[in-house]
Amino acid sequence: MKFVPFLLKNIFRNKRRTLLTMTSIAVSLFLVATLLTVLSELENPPMAPDSALRLVARHKVSLANILPLSYRQKIQEVDEVDAAVGAAWIQGIYEDPANIFAQMAIQADQIWEVLSDVKIPEDQKQAFVKDRTGAVAGKKLADRYNWKVGEKIVLKKGLWPADFELTLRGIYEAQDESALYFQWDYFNEAMNNQGIVGWYWIKAKSAEAVPRVAQKVDAMFQNTTAPTKTESEKAFVLGFISMMGNVQLMIKTICTVVVFAIILVAANTMAMSIRERAREIGILKALGFRRSRILGLLLGEAMSITLIGAIIGSVGARLVFSGVDMYEMTAGFMQRFLVTGETLAICIGTGLLIGIVASVVPAVQAARRPVVDALRRVV
């Protein structure tokens, strides 16, 4: 602790340069924390407790392939299946093509058994089931477009060659409130009764039964013209995200480039700082300071600068995003945006690593320089 005042004096001997370096590191690690949080939210979407009981059976080849309508009855007959409903992704246009949100046509007779964690008034449930053109929307989605119960919602031709004129019969509350559901029968009529089903939502009777149900369903349709791939609800959601491409590689590549760039900035700062103090370092050696002590002081100086910058950047990201409604800002794409403790630890650790890597070469050179040579240097 007796060297702390000496360390602080050297850190702030050139205040402008130190503050600029800290700011550069803070901004860079703010960006890194943001990107890592985006990746974390994409890989770990918010899931309700009951989602552990739900599976999705889709075509084994691709989500773009459809499944026969007859599969539902067979799935319901599988042991340990509590309920099953067919669904189809709509992707219609609401007012403007920029208004993007989840739209699904779903078989409504057992929807509330499958989505058992959804909270919606009983009268709204019944109104939705009884109305052929009825729809229900999540609270956040309804708030986003100022929808009220009884509102007319028109989805124009998008993925499917038909317009859908819906009446909002209910607003639900759940972990995910970003979706609009409407009657599959209405969708089927618009498609000339082709019986188009994109996937089947299945609820198992217990969490232990989930893997057994998945195996039985896939085995049942293994040798058919439309084999299935049954997976957990979370895996199904991640499958949608994977359609965006290798987001993980892209984000990690950007983070690596940012860190490499800031290492160069910090290395330049430390090299300049150590070069300016060549004679002072020589005097310290002449007074009896060992190489290891000088090396420790120089590394400590660099690590202090980068650590302060890392803390400001990463903690700043957490504070900033805790007060931002990312659902509104991202038009429903992000349900939440929490900079986790793990992300903070990664950013702070990266800050320390930057300090070590940026200063180790000039610090070692300065510690090894002979006393006579160091005292001859004039800045």
C-alpha positions, 0 to 999 in steps of 0.5 A: 500500500505504501506505493499507492500514492506513487502509483496514482501520481504517475497515472495522473501526471498527464491528466489529459492523456490518461483521461482520453485513454480511460474514455477510449477503453470505457467506450470500447468496453461499453460496446463489448458489453452491449454486443455480449448482452445482445448475444446472451439475450438471443441465446437465452430467450425469456421462457415461462416455467411451463415452457419446460413441459412444451415441445414443438414438432416440425418437419424434419427437413425445414420449418418451411415444410408443412405437416399433414393435418392428420398428425394432430390426432395421432400425437394426442394419442401418444402416452404422456401427451396432455394436449396438442394444437397445430399452428402456422406462421403468418407474417402478414403486413399490419399497416406498414411493412416495418411493423414486424411482430409474431403472428400465428394461426393456431387451433383454438380448442386446446390452446389454453391447455397448451399455453397454461401459463398465459393469463387472460380473463375467462370471458376473453378466452371464450370470446376468442374461441367462439369468434371465427375471426377472433384474435388475442394479443400480448399486453406489450404488443397491444400497448405498442399499437394502442389496441383495445379489446374489440379492435379491428386488425387487418393483416394484409398479404405477406407470406400467404396470399390472403388478407385477414380481417381480425377482431381482438377478443382478448389481451393476455399477460405472459413471459412473452407478450409479443405475439398475436394469435388468431383462429387456424380455421379462419386461416385454413378457409382463406387457404382453400382448406388445404390443411396447412400446419407449420408445426404442432405445439405439444404439452407433456404431462410432466417434465420427465416425460418430455424426452420420451414424448419427443422420441415417440412422436418422431418414431411414429412419423419416421417412415412417412413423407413428412418426418418430424423433428420434435424439440423443446420450445426453447430449441424451437425458438433458437431455431428461428434465431439461427435463421439470421445466420451465424450471429454468434460468430459475427458478434464475437468477431466484432468484439475481438476487433474492438479489443485488439484496437483498444490494445493498440491505443493502450500500448501506445499510451503506455509506451509514451508514458514509460519513455518519458520517465526513462531517467526517473526509472534509472534513478529508482534503480540507482536507489535500490529498486529491483527490476521486479518492483519496477516491473510491478509498478509499471504493470500496475499503472497500466492495469489501473488505467484500463481497469477504471475504464473497463468498470466505467464502460461495463457498469455504465452499460448496465446502468444505461440499459436498465433504464431503457425499454428495449422492447419498444426500442427494438419494436418487440425484437428484444423482450429484455436487455439485462447486462448480467454479472457474467458480462460485467466480469468478462468486460472487467477481466478484458480490461485487466488483460488489455492493461497487461498486454499493452504494457508488458513489452515496454515495462519489461524493456524499462525494467531491464535497461541498465542504470547508466543507459537510463540516466543518459536518456534525455526526453 
